[in-house]
């Protein structure tokens, strides 16, 4: 299953101790790399919330959307696309700790709430 020994099985206690020292060093390196990955992962997109809606109730369908993309600390962005027959407008707003300094629509608030409650 696992080949713990580099080339061949150790023949004496000295070789066993030497190989265990190598394993200890390798384990330490792997642990440090894992800790580094965990720290960096906190800032990757981990939570996504999507809301489709129709901003013009009298015509069309749910062609518009708001999507929230958040990291572990609920920082990220909410992107809203408003679709109409005349064109498409896209807005982006930064999110810090689940809040924005910009006024949020109900759909954007819903997208953020969905993202905060449903990790990927």
N, C-alpha and C positions, 0 to 999 in steps of 0.2 A: 504494500500500500504506500508507505512513505519510505524513501531512502534517506535515512538520517546520516548515513556515513558517506563521505566524499567519494572514495574510490573502492575501498574494500572494508570489510568488517575489521574492527580493531583486534589486535592480537594480544595486547597486554593492557594493564591498568593505565599506564602512561599515555597510550594512544587514546584510550577512552576519555581520560581527563582532558586531553588536548582537544578532542572533538566536541566534548561538552562545552568547553570554553568558546570554541567557534560558534556553536549553536547559541550560546548565551549572547554573544556579540551580534549575531544575525537577528536574534529575537529582539534585542534592544533597538537595532536599526529599524526593524519592521514596526515596532511599537511607536517609535518617533515619527515614522512616516504616517502611520494611522492617525496619530494625534494631530499632525499637520493637516491631513485630509479632513478630519472632523472640524477643525477651525475654519478651513476654507469653505467647507460645505454650508456653514451657517449663512453665507452670503450668496448662495445659489438659489435659483427659483425652486421653492419647495411647495408652494401653495398656489393653486389656480382656481379662479372663480369666473364663470361665464354666464352672462345674462343676454338673451336675445329679446328684442322688443320692437314694437312698431311705434315710432314717435308721432306718426300721423294717423290717428285712429280711423279716419274716414276712408283712406285709400291704402293699398299695399299690404304687405305681410310683415313678418318679423325679420326684416332684412338688416336692421341695425343691431349693434351689440356693444356691450361693455365687458372687458376682460380685465381682471386684476391678477397681477403676477407679483407674488410676495416671497420674501425669504423667511428664515426662521424667526426673525424679530418683527415680522409684519412690515418690513420696508420693501419698497419696490415702486410699481407704477400701475395705474389704471388707464387703459386705452379704450376710448369710445369711438365708434364709427357710426355716423348718422347717414343713412342712405335715403335718397329721394330720387325721383325720376330725373331731376335736373342735375344731380351730381352726388358726390359722396364727400363728407367732411370727417376728418379724423382728429381727435383731441387726445393728448396725453397729459396726465397729471401725476406728479410725484407723490408717493405715499411714505410717511414716516410713522412708525409705531401704529399702523392701521388708520392713520388720519392724514388729511391733506390740508395744506394752507389755502387751497383753492376750493371754491364752492363745488360740492359734489351733487350730481343728480341722484334721484332715487335708484336708478338702475346701477349707477356706479357704486353707491352704498351697498346695494344688494350683492354685487359682484365681489366687493371686498369682504362682506360678511360670509359669503360662500367660501371664499378662499381661506379665510381664517378658521373656518370650521371643518374644512375638508383638505387635509394634506394629501399630496400626490402619493 
